[in-house]
Amino acid sequence: MNTPICKIADIIYVRFELVELEAQKKYLNHFGMMLAHEDENSIYFRGTGSSPFIYVATKGPENKYIGSAYKANNFSDLEALSKEFDVDIVANTEPGGGHKVTVIDPDGIEVEVCHGMNEAEPIAVVSKVLNTGQSKQRENELQRFGKAADEWQVHGDKWVYELSSKVKRLGHTAINCKDAQASVDWYANVLGFLISNNCIGPDGTSMGAFMRCDQGDKPVDHHTMNNMGLPGEGGALAYGHAGYEVQDSIDDLMAGHYHMKTVDEYYHEWGIGRHLLGSQMYDYWRDPHGFTHEHWTDGDLMDASIPTENSGFRDLAMAQYGPEVPNTFGITMPIDQIDKARAAHPTIPGMIKEMEKAAKAETEEQS
Ligand SMILES: [Fe+2]
């Protein structure tokens, strides 16, 4: 592999353009983020972690995903990108300041690489101690979340569980690529990403990858980027989802699920389950514009020494446990089209079942 232009440290935020911002503000509050800053045209939301913001949307003529921002360890990384792509290093005028360069990936997604951004003061959240069958760490202390049963309140004529998740940070994005291999190569060569899992499609060729940051012997998230060759022609369709780590653990994710469910205003895309590739517990919710956002917790961490693994379509789609993956998963579309799209196409587990049946029949025929 070529020496990459730089090796970015982590993802910081996702950037969207939206026709109107009020509904999105409401959604992000329910989702468990906090408004960090807003001006006439933009909203900036943060988590409890140290990033000044993890989500930004600016008012514009379309609802679309613009791109993602990444953290560079050194100013020299910005200089290397600036030289390679012939783009300027600019002072960042948004919260956190510092400098950045913006380059465009093969699918037209803006990739901002930032250095020198001021960190925000993390918001303290008390971690809960869990007792398991094997290990009893909590004694003489009752397990309570938020206001306990008083989190249930009547809103109008329905019960709403008021405690939302507490989003800590943005952990990754998943994108649909016109050419998955070109995207994987680009993120490896430009940002230094390593391939955690090479995803092998039904026809035996690569349909994309889960990629992580190369920080040497420092363990990082199993994936900061998931590039897949799914249907999509760029623009809004290039966006698969953004995955945000919750501050605490499983209960933080579960609380958010029941909050979103009982608020009853948003489309539940998939979950709750436990992925195989990356191992996170996951829960996916569409925002009012059809963009999918994920709560996740307890993901795998790995350093640069772990080799790439080849993983089949089953590993990608079936998860370790959880509900069936919907056939709309990873595809951005208006909310009012989702049910129709789901009904019009075969289910993914159904497709895998047929593929495996056909492969078995072929093997039996040959023997
Ligand atoms: Fe994800």
Boltz pocket constraint, residues with backbone or C-beta under 6 A from the ligand:
constraints:
  - pocket:
      binder: B
      contacts: [[A, 172], [A, 174], [A, 241], [A, 242], [A, 243], [A, 294]]
      max_distance: 6.0
